[in-house]
Amino acid sequence: MESRKIIKLALSALGISIIIGYSYFVLEDFIRGPRIEITSPETGFSTTTPLIVISGRAIHTSVFTLNDASTTLDLKGNFSESLLLADRYNIINLKAEDRYHRVVEKRIEIVFLPTMGPKQKIGTSTPQVESSSDMSATTSSAETLP
């Protein structure tokens, strides 16, 4: 009689464990909420090119925005967007919202360092004028043409 109670208790515990495990598996999306994984670029990135590509993955999201503009995701939740940076310091905000209206935000800070052209010396920008003897030779030959 005692062995029957032990078997019933063991099967009940096993059944409850299976139900709890399956419930967690089904409700994992709800428990964890939306997530954003950024593959490139990392925050603190600095570049000399004004055009960058931001790519990553949004998990368990129904609405995804990049700088408050709606962005499309593929079927696996991957995104890739090109952005034109302003001079110096740039902040890029990523926002994901799931169907339960839970929101997660990520922020990327990027520094754009524009390259300067060739160095110019101050005061040498005036062009050199040819000597007057060269000017008279060119003007006299131009006058003889019909």
Secondary structure as UniProt FT lines:
FT   HELIX           2..32
FT   STRAND          35..40
FT   TURN            43..44
FT   STRAND          45..47
FT   STRAND          51..59
FT   STRAND          63..66
FT   TURN            67..68
FT   STRAND          69..70
FT   TURN            75..76
FT   STRAND          78..84
FT   STRAND          88..97
FT   TURN            99..100
FT   STRAND          103..112
FT   TURN            122..123
FT   HELIX           132..143
//
